[in-house]
């Protein structure tokens, strides 16, 4: 590992020319100022409280945090089952602090030539530093920052090293640059990414609660012909369903209503029975994730980082 870091530092000292993004790569990097705020995030009060302490209050009350030697900036790792709103939450963080938002997809970083991927990643951090305050959101962080011990390719390890250097602010100060990572499998991340000053703030994003599920169902059904819906009952029957699961339930119900429409020749509304049948025909996809997370948290979680997952499993009676 030290050899890799020495090689990367040598590259930086030689001031290698940074490679500019192509138009295709730029399209994979979302850059804007989100309008979403925490007011648009239903529930997740504990999650929002932790984010406020580490991201938002340092900007709003810098003198107080300076007294404790804390500066605005830092890194946060969101983890949990897939399709449960991690990306939306990251955008809401940027909206809360009125920051620019860089949403990175791995395809925009990976390149064919040796050293180019690391330079692409460095360019993104430089862009963020030039447009402070800025939130860098790295989705599927495990794809970029997996354990180097499991990597056979030298260039894969170098990309992880580059990410570590950028998080440490080796080339420039990272004040007012916020890095949010999201992953479904945090236990596969390189251990160095979890050290203090990097992704040391670990936040569990659970599936939507009942009230949130009702809200999601309402949004997915908005503008569609419907009659006699009891979304509160459907929400109660879809425990542990992710946002994507709920979207599929609505899609199945729409398909059932369309079949009746083709049979009768008249527009048929989506009924509560359509939604009920659709919900019963599916299981929450988050159950597989909780099964894997339980095994890891029970047998391999030395630091008890994932105790919150075990507490959630116990509270919700997940088998």
Secondary structure, 3 states (H helix, E strand, C coil): CHHHHHHHHHHHHCCCCCCCCCHHHHCCEEEECCCCCHHHCCCCHHHHHHHHHHHHHHHHCHHHHHHCCCCCCEEEEEECCCCCCHHHHHHHHHHHCCCEEEEECHHHCCCCCCCHHHHHHHHHHHHHHHCCCEEEEECCHHHHCECHHHCCCHHHHHHHHHHHHHHHCCCCCCCCEEEEEEECCHHHECHHHHCCCCCCEEEECCCCCHHHHHHHHHHHHCCCCEECCCHHHHHHCCCCCCHHHHHHHHHHHHHHHHHHHHHHCCCCCEEHHHHHHHHHCCCCCHHHHHHHHHHHHHHCCCCCCCHHHHHHHHHCCCC
